[in-house]
Amino acid sequence: MPDVPANHAANQAANQAANQAASNAPVFIALQATEDMRAVIEAIEADNPHATVNHYPAMVKIDAPGRLAIVRASVEARIGRPWDVQELQLGLISLGGNIDETEDEFVLAWR
């Protein structure tokens, strides 16, 4: 009969390794390169110094290891008016990661 505590410890170690890999897995968001999205892109760059921003003719793709946050207050500071996080949908092309959206931020991360 297998040693249950040893199997349990091995399973815990495997789960921790999988969770660590998922927490560092790259996430991304691609937005239209429009005037309306410029402040959003600037806010993402400022709030996510670990992110890589790639500018293309019609879009901006932002990659980040583990987590990427778009913070409402940061966007509002740049546009000078209230901003609803759901306005992000107007310029969204694609994204990769699990979404956690509140009134205050839009977060991409793998769980």
TITISE-930901 format. One line per 8 residues: number of its first residue (from 1); their letters; for each residue x, y negated, z negated of N, C-alpha, C. Coordinates in nm, 2 decimals, always signed. Layout:
residues N
NUM) A) X/Y/Z/X/Y/Z/X/Y/Z | ...;
end
This chain:
residues 111
1) MPDVPANH) +0.08/+0.12/+0.00/+0.00/+0.00/+0.00/+0.09/-0.12/+0.00 | +0.05/-0.23/+0.08/+0.14/-0.35/+0.09/+0.14/-0.43/-0.04 | +0.25/-0.50/-0.06/+0.26/-0.58/-0.18/+0.18/-0.71/-0.15 | +0.07/-0.72/-0.22/-0.03/-0.83/-0.20/+0.04/-0.97/-0.23 | +0.11/-0.99/-0.34/+0.17/-1.12/-0.37/+0.27/-1.16/-0.26 | +0.35/-1.06/-0.21/+0.44/-1.09/-0.11/+0.37/-1.13/+0.02 | +0.27/-1.06/+0.06/+0.19/-1.10/+0.18/+0.13/-1.23/+0.16 | +0.07/-1.26/+0.05/+0.01/-1.39/+0.02/+0.11/-1.50/+0.04;
9) AANQAANQ) +0.23/-1.49/-0.02/+0.34/-1.59/-0.01/+0.38/-1.61/+0.13 | +0.39/-1.50/+0.21/+0.43/-1.51/+0.35/+0.32/-1.58/+0.43 | +0.19/-1.55/+0.40/+0.08/-1.62/+0.47/+0.08/-1.77/+0.43 | +0.11/-1.80/+0.30/+0.11/-1.95/+0.27/+0.23/-2.02/+0.34 | +0.34/-1.95/+0.35/+0.45/-2.01/+0.42/+0.42/-2.04/+0.56 | +0.36/-1.94/+0.63/+0.32/-1.95/+0.77/+0.22/-2.06/+0.79 | +0.12/-2.07/+0.70/+0.02/-2.18/+0.70/+0.09/-2.32/+0.69 | +0.18/-2.33/+0.59/+0.25/-2.46/+0.57/+0.33/-2.50/+0.69;
17) AANQAASN) +0.39/-2.40/+0.75/+0.47/-2.43/+0.88/+0.38/-2.47/+0.99 | +0.27/-2.41/+1.00/+0.17/-2.45/+1.11/+0.12/-2.59/+1.08 | +0.08/-2.62/+0.96/+0.03/-2.75/+0.92/+0.14/-2.86/+0.95 | +0.26/-2.83/+0.92/+0.37/-2.92/+0.94/+0.39/-2.95/+1.09 | +0.38/-2.84/+1.17/+0.40/-2.86/+1.31/+0.28/-2.94/+1.37 | +0.16/-2.92/+1.32/+0.04/-2.99/+1.37/+0.05/-3.14/+1.33 | +0.11/-3.16/+1.21/+0.11/-3.30/+1.16/+0.21/-3.38/+1.24 | +0.31/-3.32/+1.30/+0.41/-3.39/+1.38/+0.38/-3.38/+1.53;
25) APVFIALQ) +0.28/-3.30/+1.57/+0.25/-3.29/+1.71/+0.21/-3.42/+1.77 | +0.26/-3.45/+1.89/+0.23/-3.58/+1.96/+0.08/-3.60/+1.99 | +0.04/-3.72/+1.96/-0.09/-3.77/+2.00/-0.08/-3.88/+2.10 | -0.18/-3.91/+2.17/-0.17/-4.02/+2.27/-0.30/-4.09/+2.29 | -0.30/-4.21/+2.34/-0.41/-4.28/+2.39/-0.37/-4.35/+2.52 | -0.46/-4.35/+2.62/-0.44/-4.43/+2.74/-0.55/-4.53/+2.76 | -0.51/-4.65/+2.77/-0.61/-4.76/+2.79/-0.59/-4.83/+2.92 | -0.70/-4.89/+2.97/-0.69/-4.97/+3.09/-0.60/-5.09/+3.06;
33) ATEDMRAV) -0.52/-5.13/+3.16/-0.44/-5.25/+3.15/-0.51/-5.37/+3.19 | -0.61/-5.41/+3.10/-0.69/-5.53/+3.13/-0.67/-5.64/+3.02 | -0.71/-5.76/+3.05/-0.70/-5.87/+2.96/-0.77/-5.83/+2.83 | -0.89/-5.77/+2.84/-0.97/-5.73/+2.72/-0.89/-5.64/+2.63 | -0.81/-5.55/+2.68/-0.74/-5.45/+2.61/-0.60/-5.50/+2.56 | -0.56/-5.61/+2.61/-0.42/-5.66/+2.57/-0.40/-5.67/+2.42 | -0.50/-5.73/+2.35/-0.49/-5.75/+2.20/-0.49/-5.62/+2.13 | -0.57/-5.52/+2.18/-0.58/-5.39/+2.12/-0.44/-5.32/+2.14;
41) IEAIEADN) -0.38/-5.33/+2.25/-0.25/-5.27/+2.28/-0.14/-5.33/+2.19 | -0.15/-5.47/+2.18/-0.05/-5.54/+2.09/-0.07/-5.49/+1.94 | -0.19/-5.48/+1.90/-0.22/-5.43/+1.76/-0.17/-5.29/+1.74 | -0.19/-5.20/+1.84/-0.14/-5.07/+1.82/+0.02/-5.07/+1.81 | +0.08/-5.15/+1.90/+0.23/-5.15/+1.89/+0.28/-5.20/+1.76 | +0.21/-5.30/+1.70/+0.25/-5.36/+1.58/+0.23/-5.27/+1.46 | +0.12/-5.20/+1.46/+0.08/-5.11/+1.35/+0.14/-4.97/+1.36 | +0.20/-4.93/+1.47/+0.26/-4.80/+1.49/+0.40/-4.81/+1.54;
49) PHATVNHY) +0.50/-4.86/+1.46/+0.63/-4.87/+1.51/+0.70/-4.75/+1.57 | +0.65/-4.63/+1.53/+0.70/-4.50/+1.57/+0.65/-4.46/+1.71 | +0.55/-4.54/+1.76/+0.49/-4.51/+1.89/+0.58/-4.55/+2.01 | +0.56/-4.48/+2.12/+0.62/-4.52/+2.25/+0.52/-4.57/+2.34 | +0.54/-4.69/+2.39/+0.44/-4.76/+2.48/+0.49/-4.76/+2.62 | +0.41/-4.70/+2.71/+0.45/-4.70/+2.85/+0.35/-4.78/+2.93 | +0.40/-4.88/+3.00/+0.31/-4.96/+3.09/+0.31/-4.92/+3.23 | +0.20/-4.89/+3.29/+0.18/-4.85/+3.43/+0.10/-4.96/+3.49;
57) PAMVKIDA) +0.08/-4.96/+3.63/+0.01/-5.06/+3.70/-0.14/-5.08/+3.65 | -0.21/-4.97/+3.62/-0.35/-4.99/+3.58/-0.38/-4.94/+3.44 | -0.28/-4.89/+3.37/-0.30/-4.84/+3.23/-0.18/-4.85/+3.15 | -0.21/-4.84/+3.02/-0.10/-4.83/+2.92/-0.12/-4.71/+2.84 | -0.02/-4.62/+2.83/-0.02/-4.50/+2.76/+0.07/-4.51/+2.64 | +0.01/-4.48/+2.52/+0.08/-4.49/+2.40/+0.09/-4.35/+2.34 | +0.21/-4.30/+2.31/+0.24/-4.17/+2.25/+0.30/-4.19/+2.12 | +0.26/-4.10/+2.02/+0.32/-4.11/+1.89/+0.33/-3.97/+1.83;
65) PGRLAIVR) +0.43/-3.95/+1.75/+0.44/-3.82/+1.68/+0.35/-3.82/+1.56 | +0.26/-3.73/+1.55/+0.18/-3.71/+1.43/+0.05/-3.79/+1.42 | +0.06/-3.92/+1.43/-0.06/-4.00/+1.40/-0.05/-4.14/+1.47 | -0.16/-4.19/+1.51/-0.17/-4.32/+1.58/-0.30/-4.38/+1.52 | -0.28/-4.51/+1.47/-0.40/-4.58/+1.41/-0.42/-4.71/+1.49 | -0.55/-4.74/+1.51/-0.59/-4.87/+1.57/-0.67/-4.93/+1.46 | -0.62/-5.04/+1.40/-0.68/-5.10/+1.28/-0.76/-5.23/+1.33 | -0.89/-5.23/+1.29/-0.98/-5.34/+1.32/-0.93/-5.47/+1.28;
73) ASVEARIG) -0.88/-5.49/+1.16/-0.83/-5.62/+1.12/-0.71/-5.67/+1.20 | -0.63/-5.58/+1.24/-0.51/-5.61/+1.33/-0.56/-5.67/+1.46 | -0.66/-5.60/+1.52/-0.71/-5.65/+1.65/-0.78/-5.78/+1.63 | -0.86/-5.79/+1.53/-0.93/-5.92/+1.50/-0.84/-6.04/+1.48 | -0.73/-6.01/+1.42/-0.63/-6.12/+1.40/-0.57/-6.17/+1.53 | -0.57/-6.08/+1.63/-0.52/-6.12/+1.76/-0.62/-6.18/+1.85 | -0.75/-6.14/+1.84/-0.85/-6.20/+1.93/-0.93/-6.31/+1.87 | -0.92/-6.33/+1.74/-0.98/-6.44/+1.67/-1.13/-6.43/+1.66;
81) RPWDVQEL) -1.18/-6.31/+1.66/-1.33/-6.29/+1.64/-1.35/-6.15/+1.58 | -1.47/-6.13/+1.53/-1.50/-5.99/+1.48/-1.49/-5.89/+1.60 | -1.43/-5.77/+1.57/-1.41/-5.67/+1.67/-1.47/-5.54/+1.61 | -1.56/-5.47/+1.68/-1.61/-5.34/+1.64/-1.52/-5.23/+1.70 | -1.48/-5.14/+1.62/-1.39/-5.03/+1.66/-1.44/-4.96/+1.79 | -1.58/-4.95/+1.80/-1.64/-4.89/+1.91/-1.61/-4.96/+2.04 | -1.57/-5.09/+2.04/-1.54/-5.16/+2.16/-1.42/-5.10/+2.23 | -1.34/-5.02/+2.16/-1.23/-4.95/+2.22/-1.27/-4.86/+2.33;
89) QLGLISLG) -1.40/-4.81/+2.33/-1.45/-4.72/+2.43/-1.46/-4.79/+2.57 | -1.47/-4.92/+2.57/-1.48/-5.00/+2.69/-1.35/-4.99/+2.78 | -1.24/-4.97/+2.72/-1.11/-4.96/+2.80/-1.04/-4.83/+2.78 | -1.11/-4.73/+2.72/-1.05/-4.60/+2.70/-1.05/-4.52/+2.83 | -0.93/-4.46/+2.86/-0.92/-4.37/+2.98/-0.91/-4.23/+2.93 | -0.82/-4.20/+2.83/-0.81/-4.07/+2.78/-0.74/-4.07/+2.65 | -0.74/-3.96/+2.57/-0.67/-3.95/+2.45/-0.64/-3.81/+2.42 | -0.55/-3.78/+2.33/-0.51/-3.65/+2.28/-0.49/-3.65/+2.13;
97) GNIDETED) -0.57/-3.57/+2.06/-0.57/-3.56/+1.92/-0.71/-3.56/+1.86 | -0.72/-3.53/+1.74/-0.85/-3.53/+1.67/-0.88/-3.67/+1.63 | -1.00/-3.71/+1.64/-1.04/-3.85/+1.61/-1.10/-3.86/+1.47 | -1.06/-3.96/+1.40/-1.12/-4.00/+1.27/-1.15/-4.14/+1.28 | -1.28/-4.18/+1.30/-1.32/-4.31/+1.32/-1.41/-4.36/+1.21 | -1.37/-4.48/+1.16/-1.45/-4.55/+1.06/-1.48/-4.69/+1.11 | -1.54/-4.77/+1.03/-1.56/-4.91/+1.07/-1.43/-4.99/+1.07 | -1.33/-4.94/+1.00/-1.21/-5.02/+0.99/-1.09/-4.97/+1.07;
105) EFVLAWR) -1.10/-4.84/+1.12/-0.99/-4.79/+1.20/-1.03/-4.67/+1.28 | -0.95/-4.65/+1.39/-0.96/-4.53/+1.48/-0.83/-4.46/+1.47 | -0.83/-4.34/+1.42/-0.71/-4.27/+1.40/-0.71/-4.14/+1.48 | -0.59/-4.11/+1.55/-0.57/-3.99/+1.62/-0.46/-3.91/+1.55 | -0.49/-3.78/+1.52/-0.40/-3.69/+1.45/-0.45/-3.55/+1.48 | -0.36/-3.46/+1.48/-0.40/-3.32/+1.49/-0.42/-3.26/+1.35 | -0.52/-3.19/+1.33/-0.55/-3.13/+1.20/-0.54/-2.98/+1.21;
end
